[in-house]
Amino acid sequence: MAKTTKPVKKPAAPKKSAKPAKKLPVPKSTRVTRPAPPIVLPPAPPAQRDELAAPRDVGRLIRYGERFGPNKIDVRMWNAPNTSVPAQLPITSGSLAIFDPADKKSWRLFDRPAGTGQFRIMLSTVKPHNAMDQSKDRLAGLVIHTGRPPIARWVVAHFKGHKKPKPGELPSLTSSEGWIALTEGAGGWPGALELPPAAGTQPIEVALADGRRALAIPTGNSAVIGYWAIDAADKPICLVIDCDAITQKDWKAKS
């Protein structure tokens, strides 16, 4: 009897590898993003003009009650005669000039712009110790207020077009007839001013032919020097005209 052969089983086919799972998209953030704010640097300090520092404490000249040896400072806003309103010096161009009213060659412009406006005028007088007679007073300084305190520093008032002064050679002006005047710088020399003989401490206002106004102060034969009070932003607060009424000895004397 013939043997029956069993069919040979075919080897099982290898199983197909499973497909890799699809990567699920990363959900986007719902947070609203904004660009980073720009970095703001602090403002640079104002550029300072190349001016000579005041060699003395000019603020003492305008400090009420300040003593220079036996003498004392008195300060007050100046009113023109027969008025109760403080006088003002109008400056429209920003340029302030100083000059001898009798000498055309003395005309000087201050290098630092003064600003524009109606600037108040203050007088500083030095009173002798225990003197009750006002005729004994001397004009210590004239103050033109161009800004507001606080004062950061004092500098010498340079003249425009002149070289920077050296510490021992401050720019000054001496009168030929006892008067020194200040006015609006634009317009130039206004011509000689008719003034009485210089005496006392009181200024005189002069109306100029071109509409400007000048302020003349009695200085005698003293050499006057200008100083600017400057704020932290390098803006002028006031111009002080030192009339040289206080001696070097009294400047150094203890009060």
C-alpha positions as CSV (number, residue, x, y, z in Angstrom):
1,M,0.0,0.0,0.0
2,A,1.5,3.2,-1.1
3,K,2.4,5.8,1.5
4,T,0.8,9.2,1.3
5,T,3.2,12.1,1.7
6,K,2.2,15.1,3.7
7,P,2.5,18.4,1.9
8,V,5.5,20.4,3.0
9,K,4.5,23.6,4.8
10,K,5.9,26.7,3.4
11,P,7.8,28.8,5.9
12,A,5.7,31.7,7.1
13,A,6.5,34.9,5.5
14,P,8.1,37.5,7.8
15,K,5.6,39.9,9.2
16,K,5.7,43.3,7.8
17,S,7.0,45.9,10.3
18,A,4.4,48.3,11.5
19,K,4.5,51.8,10.0
20,P,6.0,54.4,12.3
21,A,3.4,56.5,14.0
22,K,2.9,60.0,12.6
23,K,4.3,62.8,14.8
24,L,1.5,64.8,16.2
25,P,1.9,68.5,15.6
26,V,3.1,70.5,18.6
27,P,0.3,72.7,19.7
28,K,1.2,76.4,19.4
29,S,1.2,78.5,22.4
30,T,-1.8,80.7,22.9
31,R,0.3,83.3,24.7
32,V,0.5,86.6,22.9
33,T,4.1,87.6,22.4
34,R,5.3,91.2,22.0
35,P,8.6,92.4,20.8
36,A,11.1,93.3,23.6
37,P,11.0,97.0,24.3
38,P,14.1,98.9,23.0
39,I,16.7,99.7,25.5
40,V,16.6,103.5,26.2
41,L,19.9,104.9,27.3
42,P,20.0,107.8,29.8
43,P,20.4,111.2,28.1
44,A,23.9,112.4,27.8
45,P,24.9,115.3,30.1
46,P,24.7,118.7,28.4
47,A,27.9,119.8,26.7
48,Q,29.6,122.5,28.7
49,R,31.0,125.6,27.1
50,D,34.7,126.2,27.4
51,E,34.5,128.9,30.0
52,L,36.8,129.9,32.9
53,A,35.5,129.0,36.3
54,A,35.0,132.0,38.6
55,P,38.0,132.5,40.8
56,R,35.9,133.6,43.8
57,D,32.6,132.9,45.4
58,V,30.6,135.4,43.4
59,G,27.4,134.3,45.1
60,R,28.4,136.2,48.2
61,L,27.8,139.4,46.3
62,I,24.1,138.7,46.0
63,R,23.5,137.1,49.4
64,Y,21.6,139.4,51.7
65,G,23.4,140.1,54.9
66,E,26.7,138.7,53.7
67,R,29.6,140.3,55.5
68,F,32.9,141.4,54.0
69,G,35.0,142.3,57.0
70,P,33.0,145.2,58.7
71,N,30.8,145.8,55.7
72,K,27.5,144.1,54.9
73,I,25.7,143.3,51.6
74,D,22.1,144.5,50.9
75,V,20.2,143.3,47.9
76,R,16.9,144.5,46.4
77,M,15.0,144.5,43.1
78,W,15.4,147.8,41.4
79,N,12.5,150.0,40.5
80,A,12.9,152.9,38.2
81,P,12.3,156.3,39.9
82,N,8.7,157.2,40.7
83,T,7.5,153.6,40.0
84,S,6.6,150.6,42.2
85,V,7.1,148.0,39.5
86,P,10.5,146.2,39.3
87,A,12.4,147.4,36.3
88,Q,13.2,144.9,33.5
89,L,15.7,144.8,30.7
90,P,14.2,143.5,27.4
91,I,16.4,141.2,25.3
92,T,14.9,139.8,22.1
93,S,17.9,138.4,20.2
94,G,19.5,136.5,23.1
95,S,22.6,138.7,22.8
96,L,23.6,141.0,25.7
97,A,26.1,143.8,25.3
98,I,28.1,145.9,27.8
99,F,29.9,149.2,26.9
100,D,31.2,152.5,28.0
101,P,28.4,155.0,27.0
102,A,31.1,157.5,25.9
103,D,33.5,155.2,24.0
104,K,32.4,153.3,20.8
105,K,35.5,151.1,20.9
106,S,34.4,149.7,24.3
107,W,31.4,147.8,22.8
108,R,31.5,144.2,23.9
109,L,29.1,141.3,23.4
110,F,28.9,138.5,25.9
111,D,29.8,135.2,24.3
112,R,27.2,133.1,26.2
113,P,23.6,133.6,25.0
114,A,21.4,135.2,27.6
115,G,18.1,133.9,26.3
116,T,15.2,136.2,25.5
117,G,12.6,137.9,27.7
118,Q,12.0,140.8,30.1
119,F,14.8,140.3,32.6
120,R,14.5,141.6,36.1
121,I,17.2,143.8,37.6
122,M,18.6,143.6,41.1
123,L,21.1,145.8,42.9
124,S,23.7,144.7,45.4
125,T,25.1,147.4,47.6
126,V,27.7,147.2,50.3
127,K,27.0,149.2,53.5
128,P,29.7,150.3,55.8
129,H,29.5,149.0,59.4
130,N,26.9,150.9,61.4
131,A,26.4,153.5,58.7
132,M,22.9,154.9,58.7
133,D,23.6,157.4,55.8
134,Q,22.7,155.8,52.5
135,S,25.1,158.1,50.7
136,K,27.9,156.0,52.2
137,D,26.6,152.9,50.3
138,R,28.6,151.6,47.3
139,L,27.3,149.7,44.4
140,A,28.8,146.1,44.8
141,G,27.1,144.6,41.8
142,L,24.3,144.6,39.3
143,V,22.3,141.4,38.7
144,I,20.3,140.6,35.5
145,H,18.0,137.6,36.2
146,T,17.7,135.4,33.1
147,G,16.6,132.1,34.5
148,R,15.7,130.2,37.7
149,P,17.9,128.6,40.5
150,P,19.4,126.4,41.7
151,I,22.9,127.5,40.8
152,A,25.3,124.7,39.9
153,R,28.4,126.8,39.2
154,W,29.8,130.2,38.5
155,V,31.9,131.1,35.4
156,V,33.6,134.2,34.0
157,A,31.5,136.0,31.4
158,H,33.7,135.9,28.2
159,F,33.5,138.5,25.5
160,K,32.5,137.2,22.0
161,G,35.3,137.1,19.5
162,H,38.0,137.2,22.1
163,K,40.3,134.4,23.3
164,K,39.5,132.5,26.4
165,P,40.9,134.5,29.3
166,K,43.6,133.2,31.6
167,P,43.0,133.0,35.4
168,G,45.0,136.1,36.1
169,E,43.6,138.2,33.2
170,L,39.8,138.3,33.5
171,P,37.9,140.2,30.8
172,S,37.0,143.6,32.3
173,L,35.7,147.0,31.2
174,T,36.6,150.4,32.7
175,S,34.5,153.5,32.2
176,S,36.0,156.8,30.9
177,E,33.3,158.9,32.6
178,G,32.0,156.8,35.5
179,W,29.2,154.9,33.7
180,I,28.9,151.4,32.3
181,A,25.8,150.3,30.3
182,L,24.1,147.1,29.3
183,T,21.6,146.7,26.4
184,E,20.3,144.3,23.7
185,G,23.3,143.2,21.6
186,A,21.6,143.1,18.3
187,G,21.9,146.5,16.5
188,G,25.4,147.3,17.6
189,W,26.8,150.5,19.2
190,P,23.8,152.8,19.9
191,G,25.9,156.0,19.9
192,A,27.1,158.0,22.9
193,L,24.6,158.3,25.7
194,E,23.8,161.6,27.4
195,L,24.2,161.0,31.2
196,P,24.7,163.2,34.2
197,P,27.9,163.0,36.3
198,A,28.1,159.5,37.9
199,A,27.3,159.4,41.6
200,G,25.6,157.2,44.1
201,T,24.3,153.7,43.5
202,Q,21.2,154.2,41.3
203,P,21.1,153.1,37.6
204,I,19.5,155.1,34.9
205,E,17.3,153.8,32.1
206,V,18.0,155.2,28.7
207,A,15.6,154.9,25.7
208,L,17.6,154.4,22.6
209,A,16.7,155.9,19.2
210,D,16.2,152.4,17.6
211,G,13.7,151.3,20.2
212,R,16.1,149.4,22.5
213,R,16.6,150.3,26.1
214,A,19.9,150.6,27.9
215,L,20.7,150.4,31.6
216,A,23.6,152.6,32.8
217,I,25.2,151.9,36.2
218,P,27.5,154.2,38.1
219,T,30.9,152.4,38.5
220,G,33.4,155.3,38.9
221,N,36.8,154.3,37.5
222,S,36.5,150.7,38.6
223,A,37.1,147.8,36.2
224,V,33.9,145.8,36.2
225,I,33.9,142.0,35.5
226,G,30.9,139.8,34.5
227,Y,30.1,136.4,35.9
228,W,27.4,133.9,34.9
229,A,25.5,131.7,37.3
230,I,24.8,128.4,35.5
231,D,22.3,125.6,36.3
232,A,22.9,121.9,35.9
233,A,21.6,122.0,32.3
234,D,24.2,124.6,31.4
235,K,21.6,127.4,31.2
236,P,22.2,130.9,32.5
237,I,20.4,131.8,35.7
238,C,21.8,135.4,36.1
239,L,24.5,137.7,35.0
240,V,26.4,139.5,37.9
241,I,28.4,142.6,37.1
242,D,31.0,142.9,39.9
243,C,31.6,146.6,40.3
244,D,34.9,146.1,42.3
245,A,33.5,147.9,45.4
246,I,35.0,145.2,47.8
247,T,38.7,145.1,48.3
248,Q,40.8,142.0,48.1
249,K,41.4,142.3,51.8
250,D,37.7,142.3,52.6
251,W,37.1,139.4,50.3
252,K,39.6,137.4,52.3
253,A,38.4,138.7,55.7
254,K,36.3,136.5,57.9
255,S,32.8,137.7,58.5
